[in-house]
């Protein structure tokens, strides 16, 4: 084990302070032990294949749309959970080649909380199919149309907003 001491500058007037640290071959290096790597194509294919095994059509379409959201947008788990039906309707009605989807940005100040990301029109069409065929009847049956909260992903038991943790946990099960 080795002890290292060095002078570290701080402040405006050339002050220094002495810092000491220990080093040994068994100590972890400065890089994090768990690195966040992109999800491989094989894992995405297995997730999609697993979605096909889901017997409930509504859950299957919701899971497929969740995977598509992570594939087609740069959204984090929280940002995907905050997607609203209104944002997809606005994106569908937009004119132009790059369709822009409004997404809430998680890691920023409140005054810059929204951004517009380009997504394929086919992705928007798939989301609209889920909204019309699965989500809308579910909201009407469980909550009533007047109490619709507007979130894209809803629980199929209570029609409330899907919890942020279940976006990934539902796909991993």
C-alpha positions in Angstrom: 0.0 0.0 0.0 1.3 3.4 -0.9 0.6 6.8 0.6 0.7 9.8 -1.7 0.7 13.5 -0.6 0.3 16.4 -2.9 -0.3 20.1 -2.8 -3.7 21.1 -4.3 -4.3 24.8 -5.2 -7.5 26.4 -4.1 -8.8 29.9 -3.6 -7.9 33.1 -5.4 -4.6 34.0 -3.7 -2.5 31.0 -4.5 -3.3 29.1 -1.4 -2.6 25.4 -1.4 -3.8 22.6 0.8 -2.2 19.2 1.4 -4.2 16.1 0.4 -3.2 12.6 1.0 -4.6 9.5 -0.6 -3.8 5.8 -0.5 -3.2 3.6 -3.4 -3.0 -0.2 -3.7 -3.5 -2.7 -6.5 -6.6 -4.1 -4.8 -8.3 -0.7 -4.6 -10.7 0.1 -7.4 -9.5 2.6 -10.0 -11.0 6.0 -10.5 -13.4 4.8 -13.1 -16.8 3.6 -11.9 -17.1 -0.2 -11.3 -20.5 -0.3 -13.0 -20.5 1.3 -16.4 -23.7 2.1 -18.2 -23.4 0.7 -21.7 -26.0 0.9 -24.4 -28.4 -2.0 -24.6 -27.3 -4.4 -27.3 -29.4 -5.4 -30.3 -29.7 -8.9 -29.0 -31.3 -7.7 -25.7 -33.7 -5.5 -27.6 -34.7 -8.5 -29.8 -35.2 -10.7 -26.8 -37.4 -8.0 -25.2 -39.5 -7.8 -28.3 -39.8 -11.6 -28.5 -40.9 -11.7 -24.9 -43.6 -9.1 -25.6 -45.0 -11.3 -28.3 -45.5 -14.0 -25.6 -47.8 -11.7 -23.5 -51.4 -13.1 -23.9 -53.2 -9.8 -23.1 -53.3 -7.7 -26.2 -53.4 -4.4 -24.3 -50.4 -5.2 -22.2 -48.6 -6.5 -25.3 -49.2 -3.3 -27.2 -48.2 -1.2 -24.2 -44.9 -3.1 -23.8 -44.1 -2.9 -27.5 -44.8 0.9 -27.4 -42.5 1.2 -24.3 -39.7 -0.5 -26.2 -40.3 1.7 -29.2 -40.2 4.8 -27.0 -36.8 3.9 -25.7 -35.6 3.0 -29.3 -37.0 6.0 -31.1 -36.5 8.8 -28.6 -33.6 9.8 -26.4 -35.9 9.7 -23.4 -35.0 8.5 -19.9 -37.4 6.3 -17.9 -38.9 9.3 -16.1 -39.3 11.2 -19.4 -41.0 8.4 -21.2 -43.4 7.9 -18.2 -44.3 11.6 -18.5 -45.4 11.4 -22.1 -48.9 12.7 -22.7 -51.5 11.8 -25.3 -51.8 15.4 -26.3 -48.2 15.5 -27.3 -48.7 12.6 -29.7 -51.8 14.2 -31.2 -49.9 17.4 -31.7 -47.0 15.5 -33.3 -49.5 13.6 -35.6 -51.0 16.8 -36.8 -47.7 18.5 -37.4 -46.6 19.2 -41.0 -43.1 18.4 -42.2 -40.8 15.5 -42.6 -39.2 15.3 -39.1 -42.1 14.9 -36.7 -41.3 16.6 -33.4 -42.5 15.0 -30.2 -42.6 17.1 -27.1 -40.8 15.5 -24.2 -40.3 16.6 -20.6 -36.6 16.8 -19.7 -35.7 15.3 -16.4 -32.3 16.8 -15.7 -32.7 20.5 -16.3 -34.2 23.6 -14.7 -38.0 24.0 -14.6 -38.0 26.9 -17.2 -36.3 24.7 -19.7 -38.3 21.5 -18.8 -39.6 20.6 -22.3 -37.8 19.8 -25.5 -38.9 18.6 -29.0 -37.3 15.5 -30.4 -37.6 14.2 -34.0 -39.2 10.8 -34.2 -40.5 8.7 -37.2 -44.1 9.2 -38.2 -44.6 5.4 -38.0 -43.8 5.5 -34.3 -46.4 8.2 -33.8 -49.0 6.1 -35.8 -48.3 3.1 -33.6 -48.8 5.2 -30.4 -52.0 6.6 -31.8 -53.2 3.0 -32.5 -52.5 2.1 -28.8 -54.3 5.2 -27.7 -57.4 4.5 -29.8 -57.7 0.8 -29.4 -56.4 0.2 -25.8 -56.0 3.3 -23.8 -59.2 5.2 -24.6 -61.6 2.3 -23.8 -59.6 1.5 -20.6 -59.9 5.1 -19.4 -63.6 5.3 -20.2 -64.2 2.0 -18.4 -62.1 2.6 -15.2 -62.1 6.4 -14.7 -64.6 8.0 -17.1 -63.6 10.3 -19.9 -63.9 13.4 -17.8 -61.3 12.2 -15.3 -58.6 11.4 -18.0 -55.2 12.4 -16.7 -53.7 12.4 -20.2 -50.6 10.2 -19.6 -49.8 7.8 -22.4 -48.9 4.8 -20.3 -51.6 3.7 -17.9 -52.0 0.8 -15.5 -54.4 -1.8 -17.0 -56.0 -2.5 -13.6 -56.7 1.1 -12.3 -56.0 3.2 -15.4 -53.7 5.4 -13.4 -50.3 6.6 -14.6 -47.8 3.8 -14.8 -45.1 4.1 -12.1 -41.7 5.0 -13.3 -40.1 1.8 -11.9 -42.6 -0.4 -13.7 -41.6 0.9 -17.1 -38.4 -1.2 -16.8 -39.6 -3.8 -14.4 -42.5 -4.7 -16.6 -40.2 -5.3 -19.5 -37.7 -7.4 -17.5 -40.3 -9.8 -16.1 
